[in-house]
Structure formats: structure tokens, C-alpha cells
Amino acid sequence: MSIADGSHDHEPRFLTDVNFNARILVGLRRIAPTVDLITAQSAGFHTTPDPELLAEARQLDRILLTHDINTMPDHFATFLAGLPEGEHSPGVMLVAQELAIGIAIQELYEVWSCSNHEEWRDTFTYLPL
């Protein structure tokens, strides 16, 4: 099934880190009420360090959304390098902190509505694209 036939089975699923801008999430949910998104807070990861959060995102099969440009790229590279052969990460998307909220919402909406979850596997993506 594909997006063209109305299926929502393969749309990206997200997990935000604890510091992700809540206004972006509110806006995204407003234009895409069915987006599959959970926050670190709602999942009980309030104080989970980044390397462990990457493992949790993998366990939940959710793309991690973050603003953390300082440490997350290195943590993700280390995390990928440590995965057993044949294992994968759902990926990480870094949304630039200085990006206007409306643009961030639009970028995430486009990712969600125009791609499949698997397309982002093992990738570290900077938004805007």
C-alpha cells in the first residue's frame, strides 16, 4: 500500500527529545491530527541521556526529533556504529532551533505526508531539507 492509495500504515512515526519545542508539536497536530508522535515526557524519558534515548527510539521504532546540534550528531554516529550487523535505527531529524515555527511545522508535515517511515532509516537529517 502507498500514500497514494490512502494508506497511513507507513507514515513516519516520531519521538521528540525532552527539549523539543512544544509549539511545533501543537502546530503539527493541528494540521495533521493523525500524526503518530509521542514526546519524551509522555513516554517517561524525562531525564534519559541522549545515547539511551536513541536506543529507546529504536526500540519504539520512532524517528527521534531533536534540536540538539551540539551532541546528537556524534551520539547518533556512535549509536549506529555500535548496532549489530543487520540492525537499524529509525533515524534522527534535527530541526534547527532558529527555524521559524511555521516553517518547522511545514517541514515536518511534508516529511510525514510525503514519505515512508523506512526512508529515514539510519539517517541523520537536518531540517529544513
N, C-alpha and C positions, 0 to 999 in steps of 0.2 A: 504494500500500500504506500501511497505517497501523499504529500501535502495536496497535490492537485486533486486527488480523489476524496479529500475531506478528512483524511485520517490525521489524528493527533497523536498516534502511538509513538512516533519517533522524534517529536519535537524536543529540543534541548530542555534538560531539567537542571535547575540551578540550586546552589547553596551559597549564601553570602557569608563572608567573614564577619566578625563581630563589629568592625568599624565601617561597614558599607553604608553609604548614605541612604537613610530610610526614605527620603523624599523621592529618590529614583525608584524605589520599590513601589511606593504608593502610586506614582505616575504610571509605571509599567502595568501594575494590576488594574489601573483604571482603564487603560486602552486594551489590555489583554487579560480579562478576568480569569481565564483558564490556564494562565502560565503556571507551570509547575515549579514553584520557588519556595524554598524554606530558608530561614535565617539561622545563623549560628546560635543566636539566643533561643529561638524556638526549639532547636534540636538539642539544647543543653550544652553547647560548646562555648560558654561564656569566656572561659579562661584557657581554652585549648591552644597550645602553641602552634604556629604555622605548620611545622612538619607533621604534627599529629592531625591537624585539620585537613591536610592533603590526604592523609590516609582515611579519614572519616568520609571525605568527599568521594574517594574511590570506592569505599565500602557501600556508600549510598548510591553510587553511580550518578553523581551530580557534578556538573561543571562548577568550579569554585569561582565566584565573583569577588574581586578584591580591588582596593585602591593602593595596595602596598607595593609600590615600585622599588622600595629600598631593599627589601629582603626576599620577597616572594619569588622573583625570578631565580635566584640561587637555590632557595629551598626546593622549588619545583624541579630544577635540573638535578639536584641531589636525589630527590624522591624518584624521578624517572630512572636514574642510573641504578638505583637500588631495587627496582622491581625485578622479580624473577622473569626469566625468558618466557615470552608468550603472555605476560600480564600487561595491563594497560591502565592508564589514568584517563578519566573522562575529560581532563583538561582544565586550564585556568584561563580566565578572562580578566585582564587588568583594565579597569575603567579609569582613565586619567582623572585625578582628583579635581583638576581645574576645568574639566569639561563641563559645559553648561548642562544643567539638569535635563532640560528638554532634549538636548542632543543625545545625552546618555540614555535617556528613555527610548528615543527613536532607534539608536544603535542596537540596544538590547532587544527591542521589539523586532527589528529586522533579522537579527540572529535567530530569535525564537520562531518567527513566522516563515522564514525563507531557507532554513537549513535543517538537517537531521542531527540528532544528538551525536551520532558516531563520527560526524565530520570533524569534531573538535578534539577527538581522542588524541592524547599525548601531545597536545599543542598548548603553547603559551601565547595567547592572542592579546594584542593591545587594541583597545577601542578608544577612539574611533578607528575603524578599519582603513 
